[in-house]
Amino acid sequence: MAAVLGIVRSHRGGIRVETQPGRGTAVTVPFPPIRGAAATL
């Protein structure tokens, strides 16, 4: 996880971990938007 965090931070991102007992864990890796890039989903 430390190596992943280093890579994500080098791209100006972050890692968010949310845990709820009995419900599980959600991991979100947000990155800043790229200027001039088209949004694709």
All heavy atoms as atom14 arrays in JSON, in Angstrom:
{
  "sequence": "MAAVLGIVRSHRGGIRVETQPGRGTAVTVPFPPIRGAAATL",
  "atom14_mask": [
    [1, 1, 1, 1, 1, 1, 1, 1, 0, 0, 0, 0, 0, 0],
    [1, 1, 1, 1, 1, 0, 0, 0, 0, 0, 0, 0, 0, 0],
    [1, 1, 1, 1, 1, 0, 0, 0, 0, 0, 0, 0, 0, 0],
    [1, 1, 1, 1, 1, 1, 1, 0, 0, 0, 0, 0, 0, 0],
    [1, 1, 1, 1, 1, 1, 1, 1, 0, 0, 0, 0, 0, 0],
    [1, 1, 1, 1, 0, 0, 0, 0, 0, 0, 0, 0, 0, 0],
    [1, 1, 1, 1, 1, 1, 1, 1, 0, 0, 0, 0, 0, 0],
    [1, 1, 1, 1, 1, 1, 1, 0, 0, 0, 0, 0, 0, 0],
    [1, 1, 1, 1, 1, 1, 1, 1, 1, 1, 1, 0, 0, 0],
    [1, 1, 1, 1, 1, 1, 0, 0, 0, 0, 0, 0, 0, 0],
    [1, 1, 1, 1, 1, 1, 1, 1, 1, 1, 0, 0, 0, 0],
    [1, 1, 1, 1, 1, 1, 1, 1, 1, 1, 1, 0, 0, 0],
    [1, 1, 1, 1, 0, 0, 0, 0, 0, 0, 0, 0, 0, 0],
    [1, 1, 1, 1, 0, 0, 0, 0, 0, 0, 0, 0, 0, 0],
    [1, 1, 1, 1, 1, 1, 1, 1, 0, 0, 0, 0, 0, 0],
    [1, 1, 1, 1, 1, 1, 1, 1, 1, 1, 1, 0, 0, 0],
    [1, 1, 1, 1, 1, 1, 1, 0, 0, 0, 0, 0, 0, 0],
    [1, 1, 1, 1, 1, 1, 1, 1, 1, 0, 0, 0, 0, 0],
    [1, 1, 1, 1, 1, 1, 1, 0, 0, 0, 0, 0, 0, 0],
    [1, 1, 1, 1, 1, 1, 1, 1, 1, 0, 0, 0, 0, 0],
    [1, 1, 1, 1, 1, 1, 1, 0, 0, 0, 0, 0, 0, 0],
    [1, 1, 1, 1, 0, 0, 0, 0, 0, 0, 0, 0, 0, 0],
    [1, 1, 1, 1, 1, 1, 1, 1, 1, 1, 1, 0, 0, 0],
    [1, 1, 1, 1, 0, 0, 0, 0, 0, 0, 0, 0, 0, 0],
    [1, 1, 1, 1, 1, 1, 1, 0, 0, 0, 0, 0, 0, 0],
    [1, 1, 1, 1, 1, 0, 0, 0, 0, 0, 0, 0, 0, 0],
    [1, 1, 1, 1, 1, 1, 1, 0, 0, 0, 0, 0, 0, 0],
    [1, 1, 1, 1, 1, 1, 1, 0, 0, 0, 0, 0, 0, 0],
    [1, 1, 1, 1, 1, 1, 1, 0, 0, 0, 0, 0, 0, 0],
    [1, 1, 1, 1, 1, 1, 1, 0, 0, 0, 0, 0, 0, 0],
    [1, 1, 1, 1, 1, 1, 1, 1, 1, 1, 1, 0, 0, 0],
    [1, 1, 1, 1, 1, 1, 1, 0, 0, 0, 0, 0, 0, 0],
    [1, 1, 1, 1, 1, 1, 1, 0, 0, 0, 0, 0, 0, 0],
    [1, 1, 1, 1, 1, 1, 1, 1, 0, 0, 0, 0, 0, 0],
    [1, 1, 1, 1, 1, 1, 1, 1, 1, 1, 1, 0, 0, 0],
    [1, 1, 1, 1, 0, 0, 0, 0, 0, 0, 0, 0, 0, 0],
    [1, 1, 1, 1, 1, 0, 0, 0, 0, 0, 0, 0, 0, 0],
    [1, 1, 1, 1, 1, 0, 0, 0, 0, 0, 0, 0, 0, 0],
    [1, 1, 1, 1, 1, 0, 0, 0, 0, 0, 0, 0, 0, 0],
    [1, 1, 1, 1, 1, 1, 1, 0, 0, 0, 0, 0, 0, 0],
    [1, 1, 1, 1, 1, 1, 1, 1, 0, 0, 0, 0, 0, 0]
  ],
  "atom14_positions": [
    [[0.82, -1.18, 0.0], [0.0, 0.0, 0.0], [0.88, 1.26, 0.0], [0.52, 2.24, -0.64], [-0.93, -0.02, 1.21], [-1.99, 1.02, 1.18], [-3.12, 0.79, -0.17], [-4.65, 1.17, 0.58], [0.0, 0.0, 0.0], [0.0, 0.0, 0.0], [0.0, 0.0, 0.0], [0.0, 0.0, 0.0], [0.0, 0.0, 0.0], [0.0, 0.0, 0.0]],
    [[1.99, 1.22, 0.68], [2.89, 2.38, 0.7], [3.43, 2.68, -0.69], [3.53, 3.85, -1.08], [4.03, 2.15, 1.68], [0.0, 0.0, 0.0], [0.0, 0.0, 0.0], [0.0, 0.0, 0.0], [0.0, 0.0, 0.0], [0.0, 0.0, 0.0], [0.0, 0.0, 0.0], [0.0, 0.0, 0.0], [0.0, 0.0, 0.0], [0.0, 0.0, 0.0]],
    [[3.77, 1.65, -1.45], [4.27, 1.86, -2.81], [3.18, 2.45, -3.69], [3.43, 3.36, -4.5], [4.77, 0.54, -3.4], [0.0, 0.0, 0.0], [0.0, 0.0, 0.0], [0.0, 0.0, 0.0], [0.0, 0.0, 0.0], [0.0, 0.0, 0.0], [0.0, 0.0, 0.0], [0.0, 0.0, 0.0], [0.0, 0.0, 0.0], [0.0, 0.0, 0.0]],
    [[1.95, 1.95, -3.56], [0.82, 2.47, -4.34], [0.58, 3.93, -3.99], [0.4, 4.77, -4.86], [-0.45, 1.63, -4.1], [-1.66, 2.28, -4.73], [-0.26, 0.22, -4.61], [0.0, 0.0, 0.0], [0.0, 0.0, 0.0], [0.0, 0.0, 0.0], [0.0, 0.0, 0.0], [0.0, 0.0, 0.0], [0.0, 0.0, 0.0], [0.0, 0.0, 0.0]],
    [[0.63, 4.26, -2.72], [0.42, 5.65, -2.29], [1.5, 6.55, -2.89], [1.2, 7.65, -3.35], [0.43, 5.76, -0.77], [0.23, 7.17, -0.21], [-1.08, 7.78, -0.69], [0.29, 7.14, 1.31], [0.0, 0.0, 0.0], [0.0, 0.0, 0.0], [0.0, 0.0, 0.0], [0.0, 0.0, 0.0], [0.0, 0.0, 0.0], [0.0, 0.0, 0.0]],
    [[2.74, 6.09, -2.92], [3.82, 6.89, -3.51], [3.57, 7.16, -4.99], [3.77, 8.28, -5.46], [0.0, 0.0, 0.0], [0.0, 0.0, 0.0], [0.0, 0.0, 0.0], [0.0, 0.0, 0.0], [0.0, 0.0, 0.0], [0.0, 0.0, 0.0], [0.0, 0.0, 0.0], [0.0, 0.0, 0.0], [0.0, 0.0, 0.0], [0.0, 0.0, 0.0]],
    [[3.12, 6.16, -5.73], [2.83, 6.33, -7.15], [1.66, 7.28, -7.34], [1.71, 8.19, -8.17], [2.55, 4.96, -7.81], [3.82, 4.11, -7.81], [2.01, 5.14, -9.22], [3.58, 2.65, -8.12], [0.0, 0.0, 0.0], [0.0, 0.0, 0.0], [0.0, 0.0, 0.0], [0.0, 0.0, 0.0], [0.0, 0.0, 0.0], [0.0, 0.0, 0.0]],
    [[0.6, 7.08, -6.58], [-0.59, 7.94, -6.7], [-0.24, 9.38, -6.35], [-0.64, 10.31, -7.06], [-1.73, 7.4, -5.81], [-2.88, 8.38, -5.71], [-2.23, 6.06, -6.33], [0.0, 0.0, 0.0], [0.0, 0.0, 0.0], [0.0, 0.0, 0.0], [0.0, 0.0, 0.0], [0.0, 0.0, 0.0], [0.0, 0.0, 0.0], [0.0, 0.0, 0.0]],
    [[0.51, 9.59, -5.3], [0.89, 10.96, -4.91], [1.77, 11.62, -5.97], [1.71, 12.83, -6.15], [1.6, 10.96, -3.56], [0.66, 10.83, -2.41], [1.39, 10.98, -1.1], [0.47, 10.96, 0.03], [0.84, 10.88, 1.28], [2.13, 10.8, 1.58], [-0.05, 10.88, 2.24], [0.0, 0.0, 0.0], [0.0, 0.0, 0.0], [0.0, 0.0, 0.0]],
    [[2.62, 10.83, -6.63], [3.47, 11.42, -7.66], [2.65, 11.95, -8.84], [3.13, 12.76, -9.61], [4.5, 10.4, -8.15], [3.91, 9.41, -8.97], [0.0, 0.0, 0.0], [0.0, 0.0, 0.0], [0.0, 0.0, 0.0], [0.0, 0.0, 0.0], [0.0, 0.0, 0.0], [0.0, 0.0, 0.0], [0.0, 0.0, 0.0], [0.0, 0.0, 0.0]],
    [[1.41, 11.48, -8.95], [0.49, 11.97, -9.98], [-0.55, 12.92, -9.4], [-1.61, 13.15, -9.97], [-0.21, 10.79, -10.67], [0.73, 9.95, -11.47], [1.18, 10.32, -12.72], [1.33, 8.76, -11.19], [2.0, 9.39, -13.18], [2.13, 8.44, -12.26], [0.0, 0.0, 0.0], [0.0, 0.0, 0.0], [0.0, 0.0, 0.0], [0.0, 0.0, 0.0]],
    [[-0.23, 13.45, -8.21], [-1.06, 14.44, -7.51], [-2.43, 13.89, -7.13], [-3.41, 14.61, -7.09], [-1.17, 15.71, -8.34], [0.2, 16.33, -8.61], [0.15, 17.56, -9.43], [-0.58, 18.59, -8.71], [-1.1, 19.67, -9.27], [-0.96, 19.86, -10.56], [-1.75, 20.55, -8.57], [0.0, 0.0, 0.0], [0.0, 0.0, 0.0], [0.0, 0.0, 0.0]],
    [[-2.5, 12.6, -6.84], [-3.75, 11.97, -6.42], [-3.71, 11.64, -4.95], [-2.83, 12.05, -4.21], [0.0, 0.0, 0.0], [0.0, 0.0, 0.0], [0.0, 0.0, 0.0], [0.0, 0.0, 0.0], [0.0, 0.0, 0.0], [0.0, 0.0, 0.0], [0.0, 0.0, 0.0], [0.0, 0.0, 0.0], [0.0, 0.0, 0.0], [0.0, 0.0, 0.0]],
    [[-4.68, 10.89, -4.51], [-4.77, 10.48, -3.11], [-5.5, 9.14, -3.0], [-6.0, 8.62, -3.99], [0.0, 0.0, 0.0], [0.0, 0.0, 0.0], [0.0, 0.0, 0.0], [0.0, 0.0, 0.0], [0.0, 0.0, 0.0], [0.0, 0.0, 0.0], [0.0, 0.0, 0.0], [0.0, 0.0, 0.0], [0.0, 0.0, 0.0], [0.0, 0.0, 0.0]],
    [[-5.54, 8.6, -1.8], [-6.25, 7.36, -1.54], [-7.17, 7.6, -0.35], [-6.72, 8.09, 0.69], [-5.29, 6.2, -1.24], [-4.41, 5.91, -2.45], [-6.07, 4.95, -0.84], [-3.36, 4.84, -2.22], [0.0, 0.0, 0.0], [0.0, 0.0, 0.0], [0.0, 0.0, 0.0], [0.0, 0.0, 0.0], [0.0, 0.0, 0.0], [0.0, 0.0, 0.0]],
    [[-8.42, 7.24, -0.5], [-9.4, 7.37, 0.58], [-9.93, 5.97, 0.89], [-10.38, 5.25, 0.0], [-10.55, 8.27, 0.14], [-11.59, 8.5, 1.21], [-12.71, 9.43, 0.74], [-12.16, 10.66, 0.21], [-12.51, 11.18, -0.96], [-13.37, 10.58, -1.73], [-11.98, 12.3, -1.38], [0.0, 0.0, 0.0], [0.0, 0.0, 0.0], [0.0, 0.0, 0.0]],
    [[-9.86, 5.59, 2.16], [-10.35, 4.27, 2.59], [-11.44, 4.49, 3.63], [-11.22, 5.18, 4.63], [-9.21, 3.42, 3.18], [-9.74, 2.07, 3.64], [-8.08, 3.24, 2.18], [0.0, 0.0, 0.0], [0.0, 0.0, 0.0], [0.0, 0.0, 0.0], [0.0, 0.0, 0.0], [0.0, 0.0, 0.0], [0.0, 0.0, 0.0], [0.0, 0.0, 0.0]],
    [[-12.62, 3.92, 3.39], [-13.73, 4.01, 4.33], [-14.17, 2.61, 4.7], [-14.43, 1.79, 3.81], [-14.9, 4.77, 3.7], [-14.55, 6.2, 3.34], [-15.71, 6.92, 2.66], [-16.87, 6.63, 3.01], [-15.44, 7.75, 1.78], [0.0, 0.0, 0.0], [0.0, 0.0, 0.0], [0.0, 0.0, 0.0], [0.0, 0.0, 0.0], [0.0, 0.0, 0.0]],
    [[-14.26, 2.33, 6.0], [-14.63, 1.01, 6.48], [-15.84, 1.12, 7.4], [-15.89, 2.0, 8.25], [-13.46, 0.36, 7.24], [-12.35, 0.26, 6.36], [-13.81, -1.01, 7.75], [0.0, 0.0, 0.0], [0.0, 0.0, 0.0], [0.0, 0.0, 0.0], [0.0, 0.0, 0.0], [0.0, 0.0, 0.0], [0.0, 0.0, 0.0], [0.0, 0.0, 0.0]],
    [[-16.79, 0.22, 7.19], [-17.95, 0.14, 8.07], [-18.06, -1.3, 8.56], [-18.18, -2.22, 7.74], [-19.23, 0.53, 7.33], [-19.27, 1.97, 6.9], [-20.58, 2.32, 6.22], [-21.44, 1.48, 6.03], [-20.73, 3.58, 5.86], [0.0, 0.0, 0.0], [0.0, 0.0, 0.0], [0.0, 0.0, 0.0], [0.0, 0.0, 0.0], [0.0, 0.0, 0.0]],
    [[-18.0, -1.5, 9.87], [-18.1, -2.85, 10.4], [-19.36, -3.56, 9.9], [-20.45, -3.0, 9.9], [-18.16, -2.63, 11.91], [-17.47, -1.32, 12.13], [-17.84, -0.49, 10.92], [0.0, 0.0, 0.0], [0.0, 0.0, 0.0], [0.0, 0.0, 0.0], [0.0, 0.0, 0.0], [0.0, 0.0, 0.0], [0.0, 0.0, 0.0], [0.0, 0.0, 0.0]],
    [[-19.18, -4.77, 9.41], [-20.3, -5.55, 8.92], [-20.75, -5.2, 7.51], [-21.61, -5.86, 6.95], [0.0, 0.0, 0.0], [0.0, 0.0, 0.0], [0.0, 0.0, 0.0], [0.0, 0.0, 0.0], [0.0, 0.0, 0.0], [0.0, 0.0, 0.0], [0.0, 0.0, 0.0], [0.0, 0.0, 0.0], [0.0, 0.0, 0.0], [0.0, 0.0, 0.0]],
    [[-20.21, -4.13, 6.93], [-20.63, -3.69, 5.6], [-19.5, -3.74, 4.58], [-19.74, -3.74, 3.39], [-21.18, -2.27, 5.67], [-22.34, -2.16, 6.62], [-23.55, -1.5, 6.16], [-23.75, -1.4, 4.75], [-24.51, -0.5, 4.2], [-25.09, 0.39, 4.96], [-24.7, -0.46, 2.91], [0.0, 0.0, 0.0], [0.0, 0.0, 0.0], [0.0, 0.0, 0.0]],
    [[-18.24, -3.7, 5.03], [-17.13, -3.78, 4.1], [-16.29, -2.52, 4.05], [-16.45, -1.61, 4.85], [0.0, 0.0, 0.0], [0.0, 0.0, 0.0], [0.0, 0.0, 0.0], [0.0, 0.0, 0.0], [0.0, 0.0, 0.0], [0.0, 0.0, 0.0], [0.0, 0.0, 0.0], [0.0, 0.0, 0.0], [0.0, 0.0, 0.0], [0.0, 0.0, 0.0]],
    [[-15.42, -2.49, 3.06], [-14.47, -1.39, 2.88], [-14.56, -0.85, 1.46], [-14.67, -1.61, 0.51], [-13.04, -1.89, 3.15], [-12.97, -2.4, 4.48], [-12.01, -0.78, 2.99], [0.0, 0.0, 0.0], [0.0, 0.0, 0.0], [0.0, 0.0, 0.0], [0.0, 0.0, 0.0], [0.0, 0.0, 0.0], [0.0, 0.0, 0.0], [0.0, 0.0, 0.0]],
    [[-14.53, 0.47, 1.34], [-14.53, 1.13, 0.03], [-13.21, 1.89, -0.1], [-12.81, 2.61, 0.81], [-15.7, 2.1, -0.09], [0.0, 0.0, 0.0], [0.0, 0.0, 0.0], [0.0, 0.0, 0.0], [0.0, 0.0, 0.0], [0.0, 0.0, 0.0], [0.0, 0.0, 0.0], [0.0, 0.0, 0.0], [0.0, 0.0, 0.0], [0.0, 0.0, 0.0]],
    [[-12.54, 1.7, -1.24], [-11.29, 2.4, -1.51], [-11.5, 3.27, -2.74], [-11.91, 2.78, -3.79], [-10.13, 1.39, -1.77], [-8.85, 2.14, -2.08], [-9.95, 0.48, -0.57], [0.0, 0.0, 0.0], [0.0, 0.0, 0.0], [0.0, 0.0, 0.0], [0.0, 0.0, 0.0], [0.0, 0.0, 0.0], [0.0, 0.0, 0.0], [0.0, 0.0, 0.0]],
    [[-11.23, 4.57, -2.61], [-11.38, 5.53, -3.71], [-10.01, 6.13, -3.99], [-9.29, 6.5, -3.06], [-12.37, 6.64, -3.31], [-13.58, 6.04, -2.88], [-12.65, 7.57, -4.48], [0.0, 0.0, 0.0], [0.0, 0.0, 0.0], [0.0, 0.0, 0.0], [0.0, 0.0, 0.0], [0.0, 0.0, 0.0], [0.0, 0.0, 0.0], [0.0, 0.0, 0.0]],
    [[-9.67, 6.23, -5.28], [-8.38, 6.81, -5.68], [-8.67, 8.0, -6.61], [-8.78, 7.83, -7.82], [-7.47, 5.77, -6.37], [-6.12, 6.38, -6.7], [-7.32, 4.53, -5.5], [0.0, 0.0, 0.0], [0.0, 0.0, 0.0], [0.0, 0.0, 0.0], [0.0, 0.0, 0.0], [0.0, 0.0, 0.0], [0.0, 0.0, 0.0], [0.0, 0.0, 0.0]],
    [[-8.85, 9.21, -6.04], [-9.13, 10.38, -6.87], [-7.86, 11.01, -7.44], [-6.82, 11.03, -6.78], [-9.81, 11.34, -5.89], [-9.25, 10.98, -4.56], [-8.95, 9.5, -4.62], [0.0, 0.0, 0.0], [0.0, 0.0, 0.0], [0.0, 0.0, 0.0], [0.0, 0.0, 0.0], [0.0, 0.0, 0.0], [0.0, 0.0, 0.0], [0.0, 0.0, 0.0]],
    [[-7.96, 11.46, -8.68], [-6.88, 12.19, -9.34], [-7.43, 13.53, -9.8], [-8.62, 13.64, -10.12], [-6.37, 11.43, -10.57], [-5.6, 10.19, -10.22], [-6.22, 8.95, -10.21], [-4.26, 10.26, -9.92], [-5.53, 7.81, -9.89], [-3.55, 9.11, -9.6], [-4.19, 7.88, -9.59], [0.0, 0.0, 0.0], [0.0, 0.0, 0.0], [0.0, 0.0, 0.0]],
    [[-6.59, 14.57, -9.88], [-7.07, 15.87, -10.37], [-7.39, 15.77, -11.86], [-6.81, 14.97, -12.58], [-5.9, 16.81, -10.11], [-4.7, 15.93, -10.07], [-5.17, 14.61, -9.53], [0.0, 0.0, 0.0], [0.0, 0.0, 0.0], [0.0, 0.0, 0.0], [0.0, 0.0, 0.0], [0.0, 0.0, 0.0], [0.0, 0.0, 0.0], [0.0, 0.0, 0.0]],
    [[-8.32, 16.6, -12.33], [-8.65, 16.6, -13.75], [-7.48, 17.12, -14.59], [-6.65, 17.9, -14.12], [-9.84, 17.55, -13.86], [-9.77, 18.41, -12.65], [-9.1, 17.58, -11.58], [0.0, 0.0, 0.0], [0.0, 0.0, 0.0], [0.0, 0.0, 0.0], [0.0, 0.0, 0.0], [0.0, 0.0, 0.0], [0.0, 0.0, 0.0], [0.0, 0.0, 0.0]],
    [[-7.42, 16.66, -15.83], [-6.39, 17.1, -16.76], [-6.98, 18.22, -17.61], [-8.05, 18.05, -18.18], [-5.93, 15.95, -17.66], [-5.32, 14.85, -16.81], [-4.93, 16.43, -18.7], [-5.01, 13.59, -17.59], [0.0, 0.0, 0.0], [0.0, 0.0, 0.0], [0.0, 0.0, 0.0], [0.0, 0.0, 0.0], [0.0, 0.0, 0.0], [0.0, 0.0, 0.0]],
    [[-6.29, 19.33, -17.69], [-6.78, 20.45, -18.49], [-6.84, 20.06, -19.97], [-5.9, 19.48, -20.5], [-5.88, 21.66, -18.33], [-5.99, 22.28, -16.98], [-5.16, 23.54, -16.92], [-5.21, 24.09, -15.59], [-4.66, 25.23, -15.24], [-4.0, 25.92, -16.13], [-4.77, 25.66, -14.02], [0.0, 0.0, 0.0], [0.0, 0.0, 0.0], [0.0, 0.0, 0.0]],
    [[-7.95, 20.38, -20.61], [-8.09, 20.14, -22.02], [-8.45, 18.72, -22.39], [-8.63, 18.39, -23.53], [0.0, 0.0, 0.0], [0.0, 0.0, 0.0], [0.0, 0.0, 0.0], [0.0, 0.0, 0.0], [0.0, 0.0, 0.0], [0.0, 0.0, 0.0], [0.0, 0.0, 0.0], [0.0, 0.0, 0.0], [0.0, 0.0, 0.0], [0.0, 0.0, 0.0]],
    [[-8.58, 17.83, -21.4], [-8.92, 16.45, -21.7], [-10.43, 16.28, -21.72], [-11.16, 16.88, -20.93], [-8.33, 15.53, -20.64], [0.0, 0.0, 0.0], [0.0, 0.0, 0.0], [0.0, 0.0, 0.0], [0.0, 0.0, 0.0], [0.0, 0.0, 0.0], [0.0, 0.0, 0.0], [0.0, 0.0, 0.0], [0.0, 0.0, 0.0], [0.0, 0.0, 0.0]],
    [[-10.91, 15.48, -22.64], [-12.34, 15.18, -22.72], [-12.71, 14.17, -21.65], [-11.96, 13.23, -21.38], [-12.68, 14.63, -24.09], [0.0, 0.0, 0.0], [0.0, 0.0, 0.0], [0.0, 0.0, 0.0], [0.0, 0.0, 0.0], [0.0, 0.0, 0.0], [0.0, 0.0, 0.0], [0.0, 0.0, 0.0], [0.0, 0.0, 0.0], [0.0, 0.0, 0.0]],
    [[-13.85, 14.35, -21.03], [-14.33, 13.42, -20.01], [-14.88, 12.17, -20.68], [-15.65, 12.26, -21.63], [-15.39, 14.07, -19.15], [0.0, 0.0, 0.0], [0.0, 0.0, 0.0], [0.0, 0.0, 0.0], [0.0, 0.0, 0.0], [0.0, 0.0, 0.0], [0.0, 0.0, 0.0], [0.0, 0.0, 0.0], [0.0, 0.0, 0.0], [0.0, 0.0, 0.0]],
    [[-14.47, 11.02, -20.19], [-15.0, 9.74, -20.69], [-15.4, 8.87, -19.53], [-14.64, 8.74, -18.56], [-13.97, 9.0, -21.56], [-12.8, 8.78, -20.78], [-13.59, 9.8, -22.8], [0.0, 0.0, 0.0], [0.0, 0.0, 0.0], [0.0, 0.0, 0.0], [0.0, 0.0, 0.0], [0.0, 0.0, 0.0], [0.0, 0.0, 0.0], [0.0, 0.0, 0.0]],
    [[-16.57, 8.31, -19.6], [-17.04, 7.4, -18.56], [-17.69, 6.21, -19.18], [-18.27, 6.2, -20.17], [-18.04, 8.09, -17.62], [-17.47, 9.21, -16.77], [-18.59, 9.84, -15.95], [-16.4, 8.7, -15.84], [0.0, 0.0, 0.0], [0.0, 0.0, 0.0], [0.0, 0.0, 0.0], [0.0, 0.0, 0.0], [0.0, 0.0, 0.0], [0.0, 0.0, 0.0]]
  ]
}
